[in-house]
Amino acid sequence: MRYTPSGTAVTSFTVLTYRGWKDDSGTEQSSPEYTNIVVWSKLAEICNQLLVSGSRVFIEGRLQTRSWDDQEGVKRYKTEVIADDMVLLGGRSGAGPALSESEITVSPDMCVNRVQVIGNLARDPELRYLPSGTAVTTFVVATNRAWTNSEGVRQESTEFHNVVCWNTIAEQVSKDINKGQKVYIEGRLQNRSWEGEDGVKRFKTEIVASFIVGSTVRDEMRHEDGAVHPVPSPAAKDPT
């Protein structure tokens, strides 16, 4: 934890989740996913006091991407979850010793990595096919945030979220939505890295979409299984 020149507490840490899936042979697989968390003010002090490596937590917040130029002049980006709330789910707290990553064991079934975004497409979706024939579509969604600063002045900022979807949903989305349209995206946060032609390692954070609602598919929802599901009316109530 550290304090800004104005005296505001800020702390950062990484949350480890696991994702489970089956490969082509039907064998259960799992892979780790690391999410950068930033916490401010009183909640930052609470996290610093209670959390140690191995603590099981629930974090709720918003996505924010920041950029800077490194010492070689290469533009770097980092996407973080700015936490609005933190719940310690039991087990380990600051009262116990920290664990190394190799000592942390958790089932994918006990992990949640979920992102929900409502915004407007910043550009048209781009559909392509891998050599294996798998369809993949990428696009960018812009969201706006408004708040009032300490002087009472209204502020606004825009965040741009990289979104990727696969298979049938990728093909459908490339036809259904266009630049400027409002969409609802639900999926998981994924970080990947690669080495550029200049030999510099680069990183990118994406939302892997499993569920998309676009304004061009009124009263329908596109799901990753390719099915079209009706959207319940907001005014509808359970008759029971």
HUURFEN-V508161 format. One record per residue. N is the residue number from 1. RES is the residue in three letters. D_CENTER is the distance of its C-alpha to the mean C-alpha in Angstrom with 2 decimals. Layout:
# HUURFEN-V508161
N;RES;D_CENTER
N;RES;D_CENTER
This chain:
# HUURFEN-V508161
1;MET;23.27
2;ARG;24.91
3;TYR;26.28
4;THR;26.12
5;PRO;29.58
6;SER;29.46
7;GLY;29.09
8;THR;25.52
9;ALA;23.94
10;VAL;20.60
11;THR;19.18
12;SER;16.31
13;PHE;15.42
14;THR;13.20
15;VAL;12.09
16;LEU;13.03
17;THR;12.16
18;TYR;14.04
19;ARG;13.65
20;GLY;17.02
21;TRP;18.63
22;LYS;22.17
23;ASP;23.51
24;ASP;26.27
25;SER;28.87
26;GLY;27.21
27;THR;26.56
28;GLU;23.73
29;GLN;21.25
30;SER;18.34
31;SER;16.11
32;PRO;14.29
33;GLU;10.71
34;TYR;10.49
35;THR;8.03
36;ASN;9.90
37;ILE;10.98
38;VAL;13.55
39;VAL;16.01
40;TRP;18.97
41;SER;22.49
42;LYS;23.93
43;LEU;20.76
44;ALA;20.50
45;GLU;24.07
46;ILE;23.49
47;CYS;20.66
48;ASN;22.96
49;GLN;25.77
50;LEU;24.28
51;LEU;21.68
52;VAL;22.71
53;SER;21.33
54;GLY;21.13
55;SER;20.44
56;ARG;18.47
57;VAL;16.24
58;PHE;14.12
59;ILE;11.79
60;GLU;10.93
61;GLY;9.99
62;ARG;8.56
63;LEU;6.62
64;GLN;9.56
65;THR;10.78
66;ARG;14.33
67;SER;16.97
68;TRP;20.37
69;ASP;23.26
70;ASP;24.15
71;GLN;27.81
72;GLU;28.37
73;GLY;27.11
74;VAL;24.03
75;LYS;21.07
76;ARG;18.08
77;TYR;14.47
78;LYS;11.98
79;THR;8.46
80;GLU;8.40
81;VAL;7.66
82;ILE;11.06
83;ALA;12.33
84;ASP;14.59
85;ASP;15.74
86;MET;16.30
87;VAL;18.36
88;LEU;20.21
89;LEU;20.63
90;GLY;23.92
91;GLY;25.35
92;ARG;25.00
93;SER;25.22
94;GLY;26.77
95;ALA;30.12
96;GLY;29.59
97;PRO;29.30
98;ALA;26.04
99;LEU;25.20
100;SER;24.53
101;GLU;21.61
102;SER;24.29
103;GLU;25.44
104;ILE;22.19
105;THR;22.39
106;VAL;20.14
107;SER;19.97
108;PRO;16.89
109;ASP;18.26
110;MET;17.73
111;CYS;13.99
112;VAL;11.18
113;ASN;7.53
114;ARG;6.70
115;VAL;4.87
116;GLN;7.95
117;VAL;9.01
118;ILE;12.73
119;GLY;14.12
120;ASN;16.59
121;LEU;16.66
122;ALA;17.57
123;ARG;19.38
124;ASP;20.67
125;PRO;18.81
126;GLU;20.18
127;LEU;21.33
128;ARG;22.72
129;TYR;24.04
130;LEU;23.91
131;PRO;27.36
132;SER;26.86
133;GLY;26.64
134;THR;23.02
135;ALA;21.55
136;VAL;18.26
137;THR;17.18
138;THR;14.96
139;PHE;14.61
140;VAL;13.14
141;VAL;12.40
142;ALA;13.73
143;THR;13.29
144;ASN;15.98
145;ARG;16.37
146;ALA;19.90
147;TRP;21.47
148;THR;24.92
149;ASN;25.70
150;SER;28.34
151;GLU;31.08
152;GLY;30.20
153;VAL;29.10
154;ARG;26.38
155;GLN;23.54
156;GLU;20.91
157;SER;18.06
158;THR;15.92
159;GLU;12.39
160;PHE;11.81
161;HIS;8.67
162;ASN;9.52
163;VAL;9.56
164;VAL;11.59
165;CYS;13.59
166;TRP;16.57
167;ASN;20.12
168;THR;21.65
169;ILE;18.73
170;ALA;18.46
171;GLU;22.16
172;GLN;22.11
173;VAL;19.35
174;SER;21.24
175;LYS;24.21
176;ASP;22.88
177;ILE;20.89
178;ASN;21.83
179;LYS;21.17
180;GLY;21.31
181;GLN;20.58
182;LYS;18.37
183;VAL;15.80
184;TYR;13.64
185;ILE;10.60
186;GLU;9.32
187;GLY;7.62
188;ARG;5.57
189;LEU;3.41
190;GLN;6.78
191;ASN;9.02
192;ARG;12.50
193;SER;15.70
194;TRP;19.06
195;GLU;22.39
196;GLY;23.56
197;GLU;27.17
198;ASP;28.01
199;GLY;27.10
200;VAL;24.27
201;LYS;21.11
202;ARG;17.99
203;PHE;14.28
204;LYS;11.42
205;THR;7.63
206;GLU;6.79
207;ILE;5.40
208;VAL;8.27
209;ALA;9.88
210;SER;12.35
211;PHE;13.63
212;ILE;14.68
213;VAL;17.28
214;GLY;19.07
215;SER;22.05
216;THR;24.27
217;VAL;23.98
218;ARG;25.38
219;ASP;25.63
220;GLU;23.79
221;MET;20.40
222;ARG;19.36
223;HIS;17.99
224;GLU;17.23
225;ASP;20.71
226;GLY;22.28
227;ALA;23.85
228;VAL;24.25
229;HIS;24.03
230;PRO;25.68
231;VAL;23.82
232;PRO;25.73
233;SER;27.36
234;PRO;26.04
235;ALA;29.69
236;ALA;30.27
237;LYS;31.15
238;ASP;31.92
239;PRO;35.71
240;THR;36.10
